[in-house]
Amino acid sequence: MFRPQFSTALIVMWIAAWTVFGSIWHLATGHTPPLWAHIAVTVVLFPILTPLEAALARRNRRRGAVS
């Protein structure tokens, strides 16, 4: 069973998501994103990235068991 924790993959996915979001915001507006936008993107991405990381962990565990 998957135990939620802060893994390296989850941290890398968050950094990548925030970088992509900040880049798009900066290209569209010419300014850095305000705090409310960072909070909003965090709330939106949390239910997306957490199950994605869990699926990657399960896949990695299965691949390790087969090899």
Z-matrix of the N, CA and C atoms (Angstrom, degrees):
N
C 1 1.446
C 2 1.528 1 109.03
N 3 1.305 2 116.03 1 141.21
C 4 1.459 3 121.46 2 -178.30
C 5 1.515 4 110.82 3 -75.08
N 6 1.324 5 116.34 4 129.22
C 7 1.463 6 121.16 5 174.94
C 8 1.521 7 108.46 6 -105.10
N 9 1.335 8 118.08 7 119.91
C 10 1.466 9 119.25 8 -179.34
C 11 1.530 10 110.62 9 -64.49
N 12 1.293 11 116.11 10 132.83
C 13 1.449 12 122.09 11 176.63
C 14 1.526 13 108.10 12 -159.99
N 15 1.305 14 115.97 13 168.76
C 16 1.450 15 119.66 14 177.14
C 17 1.517 16 108.40 15 -86.23
N 18 1.308 17 115.71 16 103.71
C 19 1.455 18 120.62 17 178.75
C 20 1.525 19 109.00 18 -98.96
N 21 1.291 20 115.17 19 168.15
C 22 1.463 21 120.36 20 178.26
C 23 1.529 22 110.14 21 -62.89
N 24 1.326 23 116.69 22 -39.42
C 25 1.462 24 119.97 23 -179.82
C 26 1.523 25 111.66 24 -63.33
N 27 1.326 26 117.08 25 -40.17
C 28 1.461 27 120.47 26 179.58
C 29 1.528 28 110.73 27 -65.92
N 30 1.308 29 117.04 28 -41.71
C 31 1.468 30 120.64 29 179.25
C 32 1.527 31 110.09 30 -64.64
N 33 1.318 32 117.25 31 -42.27
C 34 1.472 33 120.80 32 178.98
C 35 1.530 34 110.60 33 -64.72
N 36 1.339 35 117.09 34 -40.48
C 37 1.467 36 119.68 35 178.31
C 38 1.527 37 111.28 36 -64.21
N 39 1.339 38 117.84 37 -40.01
C 40 1.470 39 120.36 38 178.15
C 41 1.526 40 110.86 39 -64.60
N 42 1.321 41 117.09 40 -44.73
C 43 1.471 42 120.35 41 179.91
C 44 1.525 43 109.99 42 -62.46
N 45 1.312 44 117.31 43 -42.33
C 46 1.464 45 120.62 44 178.46
C 47 1.529 46 111.17 45 -64.43
N 48 1.324 47 117.28 46 -42.89
C 49 1.467 48 120.78 47 -179.91
C 50 1.525 49 111.10 48 -64.08
N 51 1.341 50 117.17 49 -45.06
C 52 1.461 51 119.56 50 179.28
C 53 1.525 52 111.45 51 -66.25
N 54 1.325 53 117.49 52 -34.97
C 55 1.464 54 120.81 53 178.65
C 56 1.526 55 110.48 54 -66.66
N 57 1.326 56 117.05 55 -45.28
C 58 1.461 57 120.50 56 178.78
C 59 1.527 58 110.21 57 -63.24
N 60 1.318 59 116.86 58 -44.98
C 61 1.464 60 120.52 59 179.06
C 62 1.534 61 110.75 60 -60.98
N 63 1.327 62 116.82 61 -48.14
C 64 1.465 63 120.26 62 -179.71
C 65 1.518 64 112.49 63 -62.40
N 66 1.325 65 116.39 64 -37.66
C 67 1.468 66 120.40 65 179.01
C 68 1.523 67 111.46 66 -66.30
N 69 1.325 68 115.84 67 -44.88
C 70 1.472 69 119.36 68 178.70
C 71 1.517 70 110.79 69 -63.65
N 72 1.326 71 116.74 70 -43.44
C 73 1.470 72 120.53 71 179.41
C 74 1.530 73 110.07 72 -61.49
N 75 1.339 74 116.44 73 -44.41
C 76 1.461 75 120.36 74 -178.64
C 77 1.527 76 111.56 75 -66.08
N 78 1.326 77 117.30 76 -39.23
C 79 1.466 78 119.83 77 177.58
C 80 1.527 79 111.48 78 -66.81
N 81 1.327 80 117.25 79 -36.02
C 82 1.466 81 120.49 80 -177.14
C 83 1.521 82 112.55 81 -77.84
N 84 1.341 83 117.15 82 -36.32
C 85 1.467 84 119.31 83 -173.17
C 86 1.523 85 113.85 84 -111.93
N 87 1.314 86 117.56 85 -23.23
C 88 1.460 87 120.45 86 -176.27
C 89 1.512 88 112.81 87 84.57
N 90 1.319 89 118.03 88 4.47
C 91 1.465 90 123.13 89 179.53
C 92 1.521 91 109.32 90 -128.24
N 93 1.332 92 115.43 91 162.28
C 94 1.464 93 119.17 92 174.99
C 95 1.529 94 108.76 93 -75.13
N 96 1.324 95 117.49 94 152.10
C 97 1.462 96 119.88 95 -178.41
C 98 1.526 97 111.73 96 -65.98
N 99 1.323 98 118.14 97 140.72
C 100 1.462 99 120.65 98 176.57
C 101 1.533 100 111.08 99 -74.21
N 102 1.307 101 116.23 100 169.33
C 103 1.461 102 121.47 101 -177.42
C 104 1.519 103 111.92 102 -59.86
N 105 1.335 104 117.83 103 -40.41
C 106 1.464 105 119.89 104 -178.40
C 107 1.526 106 111.00 105 -62.51
N 108 1.337 107 117.14 106 -32.53
C 109 1.462 108 120.26 107 179.31
C 110 1.529 109 110.71 108 -71.22
N 111 1.328 110 116.97 109 -38.70
C 112 1.464 111 119.89 110 176.23
C 113 1.529 112 110.89 111 -63.51
N 114 1.313 113 116.62 112 -41.03
C 115 1.465 114 120.43 113 178.58
C 116 1.527 115 109.94 114 -65.35
N 117 1.319 116 116.82 115 -43.51
C 118 1.468 117 120.40 116 -179.70
C 119 1.525 118 111.57 117 -63.01
N 120 1.316 119 117.86 118 -43.47
C 121 1.465 120 120.02 119 -179.65
C 122 1.529 121 110.35 120 -67.41
N 123 1.321 122 117.55 121 -32.64
C 124 1.459 123 120.56 122 176.53
C 125 1.522 124 110.65 123 -65.63
N 126 1.328 125 116.90 124 -44.00
C 127 1.465 126 120.91 125 179.29
C 128 1.524 127 110.90 126 -64.47
N 129 1.315 128 117.14 127 -38.36
C 130 1.470 129 120.69 128 -179.52
C 131 1.530 130 111.44 129 -72.51
N 132 1.323 131 117.43 130 -40.52
C 133 1.464 132 120.44 131 -174.79
C 134 1.523 133 114.05 132 -82.27
N 135 1.323 134 118.71 133 -20.24
C 136 1.463 135 120.24 134 -178.08
C 137 1.525 136 112.55 135 -57.55
N 138 1.349 137 119.56 136 -49.58
C 139 1.466 138 117.89 137 179.30
C 140 1.526 139 113.79 138 -71.62
N 141 1.319 140 118.21 139 -7.88
C 142 1.463 141 121.18 140 177.41
C 143 1.533 142 110.16 141 -93.73
N 144 1.337 143 116.82 142 -47.70
C 145 1.462 144 120.34 143 -173.91
C 146 1.528 145 113.58 144 -76.11
N 147 1.324 146 118.12 145 -33.13
C 148 1.461 147 119.78 146 -178.09
C 149 1.537 148 111.68 147 -64.67
N 150 1.350 149 120.02 148 -50.41
C 151 1.468 150 118.24 149 176.21
C 152 1.534 151 113.08 150 -65.90
N 153 1.324 152 117.23 151 -31.24
C 154 1.461 153 119.99 152 177.06
C 155 1.517 154 110.41 153 -62.88
N 156 1.320 155 117.22 154 -43.06
C 157 1.460 156 120.82 155 178.57
C 158 1.524 157 110.65 156 -66.36
N 159 1.330 158 117.60 157 -37.84
C 160 1.464 159 121.18 158 177.70
C 161 1.529 160 110.37 159 -63.89
N 162 1.318 161 116.90 160 -41.64
C 163 1.466 162 120.63 161 178.50
C 164 1.522 163 110.91 162 -64.87
N 165 1.315 164 117.18 163 -40.45
C 166 1.467 165 119.89 164 177.82
C 167 1.522 166 111.05 165 -65.18
N 168 1.330 167 117.02 166 -38.26
C 169 1.465 168 120.17 167 178.39
C 170 1.526 169 111.19 168 -65.68
N 171 1.334 170 117.12 169 -42.13
C 172 1.468 171 120.34 170 177.58
C 173 1.525 172 110.70 171 -63.72
N 174 1.318 173 116.62 172 -42.42
C 175 1.465 174 120.68 173 179.89
C 176 1.527 175 110.41 174 -63.41
N 177 1.325 176 116.02 175 -42.33
C 178 1.455 177 120.34 176 179.55
C 179 1.529 178 110.76 177 -65.04
N 180 1.318 179 117.12 178 -39.05
C 181 1.467 180 120.91 179 178.58
C 182 1.532 181 110.50 180 -65.51
N 183 1.342 182 117.01 181 -41.64
C 184 1.468 183 120.18 182 178.40
C 185 1.524 184 111.66 183 -65.65
N 186 1.323 185 116.69 184 -41.39
C 187 1.467 186 119.65 185 -179.58
C 188 1.517 187 110.80 186 -65.78
N 189 1.322 188 117.07 187 -35.11
C 190 1.458 189 120.58 188 178.79
C 191 1.518 190 111.67 189 -70.45
N 192 1.339 191 117.06 190 -33.36
C 193 1.464 192 120.84 191 -179.33
C 194 1.528 193 110.91 192 -72.53
N 195 1.324 194 117.25 193 -33.16
C 196 1.474 195 121.33 194 -177.26
C 197 1.532 196 110.05 195 -75.53
N 198 1.304 197 117.59 196 -40.46
C 199 1.466 198 120.92 197 -174.88
C 200 1.498 199 113.11 198 -67.37
